[in-house]
Amino acid sequence: QVQLVESGGGLVQPGGSLRLSCAASGRGFSINAMSWYRQAPGKQRELVATIIGGSSTGYADSVKGRFTISRDNAENTVYLQMNSLKPEDSAVYYCNTASRGVAYWGQGTQVTVSS
């Protein structure tokens, strides 16, 4: 069983920055990949960024060059640094991982980009 707790969302003006955090906890879990997804109202949940191991990363085209995913393996925490935010980045952001074939999701954190 893995628990994921996100934090760091909020309201920011266009062009601003936010840093999301997701802390994983539990007993006996083994995590390789961690990801951030987002879901805007009326839209499907979409993959934003993934980190595998400590350094292999991938990003949605819409966030490349603006968002950076990183990970602290010692703390079982994954981060999403979001720069140059746009109104279309507004969504609930979810942390995701899998352990022993079971997928886990955090509760989500709201990001709103608006002037």
N, C-alpha and C positions, 0 to 999 in steps of 0.2 A: 504494500500500500504506500502510495506517494501522495503527499500533500504539496500543492503549489500555491504560494501566496504572492500575488502581484501588488506592487505599490508604485507610486510616482506619477500617476495620471493627474489631469487637471485641465484648467482653462489657460490657453496661451494665445497670444496674438500671432497672426501670420508672420512668418519669418523667424519666429522664436524657437526655443529648444525645450525639450523635456527628456528626462532619463527615467525609463521604466526599469524596475527590478522585479525579479521572480526568484523566490527562495524555495528550494525543494527540501522536504524533510520526510522522514519515515524510517522504517526499519528494514534492513536487508535489501535495499533497492540498488539497482545498477543502471545508471543512465549514461547513454552515449550521446544522443542527439537531443538538443533542446531547441524549441522554436517559439516564435511569436506569430500569432494570427491576429486578425482584426475583423470586426463585423460592424458595418454601418447600417443604420435603419433601412429596411427594405432590400438589403443586399445580402449575398451569400458571404459566409466567413471565408476569408482569403489568407493565404500564407504570406507573411511579410518577410521573415528572415529565419534562417536556421544556422545553428552552429553544431558541428560534429566533432567530438573529442574536444580539443582545446583551441583549434585554430582553423578548421575548414569551415568556411561560411558560404552562404548563398542568400540572395536577396530577390525580392520581386522587382521587376523593372521600374515600377512606379516609385521605389524608394532608393534605388541605387544612387550612391554618391551623397545621400542625405542621412541615411540611417546606418548605424553601426551596431552589430550584435557582438557581445563579448561574454566571457564566462570566467567565473572564479571556481575552479573545480574543488578547491579546498573547502569552500563555503557552500558548494552546490547551488550557486546563484548565477542566473543569467541576466544580462542587462541589455537594454535597447536604448542607445543614444539616438535621439531624433533631433535633427537640425533642419533649419530652413523649412519649418512646418507650413503646410498649406491647409486651407479649409477642407480640402478633400481627404486629408489625413484623419479627420474627425471620425471616431469610431470607438467601440469597446475593444480593447486590446487584451488578448488571452495568451497566457503562457501554456505551452504544451510539451509533454515529453512522453516517453514510453519506457517501461521497465518490465522485463520478463514477459514481453508480448502484450502487455496491458497499457492502453493509452490513458493519460491523465491530463486534466485541464484545470487551470486556475479559475477563480471566480470572475475574473475580468476587471479591468480598470478603465475608466472613461477618459478619453482624450478629446478635448474640444478645442478646435483652432478657429478663433473668431475675433474680429475687432469690435 
